[in-house]
Amino acid sequence: MLSSQMQQGIHTISFVGLGLIGASLMQALKRAAGATGRNIEMIGFDPAFDAADIVAITGECGLDRFEPDPAKLYNADLVVLCAPVVTNIALLDEAKRHIRKDTLVSDVSSTKAEIAAKAQELGIEFIGMHPIAGREQQGYQAASPELLDGRLVILCTECATLETTLATELAGLLRAAGCKPLFMSPEEHDRVYANISHLPQLISTALMAHCRENVEWAGPGFASMARLAGSPWAVWRDIVETNRSNIADEMEAFSALLADVAGEVRGGNFEALESKFREANDLYQRLQERSSS
């Protein structure tokens, strides 16, 4: 359970990592604070930033203070780790040395079970956060609070009652920023996103490799199907490493489905194929309607 000391409210938020998602989330929460009459100081640090980056992030991007001193960086009501997941897991040790007892720690990683387990082991009050948003451009230069408009933000916690915690206040700020918070356990999150995020990425990667000899003749349909093949391995290595079992399960199940479809194609079972097309058409229509709402 989250400590009762967390009823004081969020007045300072630190972002450890100021890339696309970290900077966009910072801007969105700052806009939400202003819209709700709150004064929340936004602090941040990124080890890759030079002097020009610091001027930009604290100027037009809206960060209140760039803070390289860990003792000051982690002295916040809410600390959000915005590096790749394996780095975020390692950062929990640094966070533990500097956070206050009433600090809530979160992250924006694409997998949740391993980092939640490490936080519990260290005795850190932790709620994982996964904004379901992104774009092909990377870095704070591409950041925008609009990136999170209308987007799901998964909040991962085992806590059954959230009414008196900073988690509830965080969810309120996210709603004020135009996001759609949704609570689930870290384990459920990793199972779900292995299916609808990690599996499609690896399918796209494998599809490009399978079709390599014919890519030069491909049209826009293939390009749409293969878009995720452009994702960088540097990002996906950590995701695969921290969700291997769920991803492998999904890939094996999908491989079995592909084998069934291949059998239906080879055997000319057009009734079964038509049924699959109809179901897929219906599901796609629902997906489009939800995306536009």
ChimeraX attribute file (.defattr): number of C-alpha atoms within 10 A of each C-alpha:
attribute: neighborCount
match mode: 1-to-1
recipient: residues
	/A:1	12
	/A:2	22
	/A:3	14
	/A:4	11
	/A:5	13
	/A:6	19
	/A:7	16
	/A:8	12
	/A:9	16
	/A:10	22
	/A:11	14
	/A:12	16
	/A:13	25
	/A:14	26
	/A:15	29
	/A:16	26
	/A:17	22
	/A:18	26
	/A:19	20
	/A:20	22
	/A:21	29
	/A:22	25
	/A:23	26
	/A:24	25
	/A:25	26
	/A:26	25
	/A:27	23
	/A:28	25
	/A:29	23
	/A:30	23
	/A:31	19
	/A:32	21
	/A:33	20
	/A:34	14
	/A:35	12
	/A:36	12
	/A:37	9
	/A:38	14
	/A:39	12
	/A:40	17
	/A:41	17
	/A:42	22
	/A:43	25
	/A:44	27
	/A:45	22
	/A:46	19
	/A:47	9
	/A:48	9
	/A:49	14
	/A:50	9
	/A:51	7
	/A:52	8
	/A:53	14
	/A:54	18
	/A:55	14
	/A:56	14
	/A:57	21
	/A:58	16
	/A:59	12
	/A:60	8
	/A:61	19
	/A:62	16
	/A:63	24
	/A:64	15
	/A:65	17
	/A:66	19
	/A:67	18
	/A:68	14
	/A:69	9
	/A:70	15
	/A:71	14
	/A:72	13
	/A:73	22
	/A:74	28
	/A:75	18
	/A:76	25
	/A:77	22
	/A:78	25
	/A:79	24
	/A:80	26
	/A:81	26
	/A:82	24
	/A:83	22
	/A:84	20
	/A:85	25
	/A:86	17
	/A:87	14
	/A:88	22
	/A:89	21
	/A:90	12
	/A:91	14
	/A:92	20
	/A:93	14
	/A:94	14
	/A:95	24
	/A:96	18
	/A:97	11
	/A:98	16
	/A:99	23
	/A:100	14
	/A:101	14
	/A:102	19
	/A:103	25
	/A:104	24
	/A:105	25
	/A:106	27
	/A:107	28
	/A:108	24
	/A:109	23
	/A:110	26
	/A:111	29
	/A:112	28
	/A:113	18
	/A:114	17
	/A:115	25
	/A:116	25
	/A:117	14
	/A:118	16
	/A:119	21
	/A:120	12
	/A:121	9
	/A:122	13
	/A:123	11
	/A:124	23
	/A:125	19
	/A:126	27
	/A:127	26
	/A:128	27
	/A:129	25
	/A:130	21
	/A:131	22
	/A:132	18
	/A:133	15
	/A:134	15
	/A:135	10
	/A:136	10
	/A:137	10
	/A:138	12
	/A:139	13
	/A:140	19
	/A:141	16
	/A:142	16
	/A:143	24
	/A:144	18
	/A:145	20
	/A:146	15
	/A:147	22
	/A:148	23
	/A:149	17
	/A:150	18
	/A:151	20
	/A:152	18
	/A:153	21
	/A:154	24
	/A:155	24
	/A:156	24
	/A:157	21
	/A:158	15
	/A:159	14
	/A:160	8
	/A:161	11
	/A:162	14
	/A:163	10
	/A:164	16
	/A:165	20
	/A:166	25
	/A:167	26
	/A:168	15
	/A:169	17
	/A:170	17
	/A:171	20
	/A:172	17
	/A:173	23
	/A:174	23
	/A:175	19
	/A:176	19
	/A:177	26
	/A:178	21
	/A:179	23
	/A:180	19
	/A:181	20
	/A:182	13
	/A:183	17
	/A:184	15
	/A:185	18
	/A:186	23
	/A:187	18
	/A:188	13
	/A:189	21
	/A:190	25
	/A:191	19
	/A:192	14
	/A:193	17
	/A:194	26
	/A:195	17
	/A:196	11
	/A:197	14
	/A:198	25
	/A:199	19
	/A:200	19
	/A:201	19
	/A:202	17
	/A:203	17
	/A:204	19
	/A:205	17
	/A:206	14
	/A:207	15
	/A:208	21
	/A:209	12
	/A:210	11
	/A:211	12
	/A:212	10
	/A:213	9
	/A:214	9
	/A:215	13
	/A:216	8
	/A:217	7
	/A:218	10
	/A:219	9
	/A:220	8
	/A:221	8
	/A:222	14
	/A:223	13
	/A:224	10
	/A:225	14
	/A:226	18
	/A:227	14
	/A:228	17
	/A:229	19
	/A:230	12
	/A:231	13
	/A:232	9
	/A:233	11
	/A:234	9
	/A:235	13
	/A:236	17
	/A:237	13
	/A:238	18
	/A:239	22
	/A:240	19
	/A:241	13
	/A:242	20
	/A:243	21
	/A:244	14
	/A:245	14
	/A:246	19
	/A:247	24
	/A:248	15
	/A:249	15
	/A:250	19
	/A:251	19
	/A:252	11
	/A:253	12
	/A:254	15
	/A:255	12
	/A:256	12
	/A:257	12
	/A:258	12
	/A:259	12
	/A:260	12
	/A:261	16
	/A:262	13
	/A:263	12
	/A:264	15
	/A:265	13
	/A:266	9
	/A:267	9
	/A:268	11
	/A:269	12
	/A:270	11
	/A:271	10
	/A:272	13
	/A:273	15
	/A:274	11
	/A:275	11
	/A:276	13
	/A:277	12
	/A:278	12
	/A:279	12
	/A:280	12
	/A:281	12
	/A:282	12
	/A:283	12
	/A:284	12
	/A:285	12
	/A:286	11
	/A:287	11
	/A:288	11
	/A:289	10
	/A:290	9
	/A:291	10
	/A:292	7
	/A:293	6
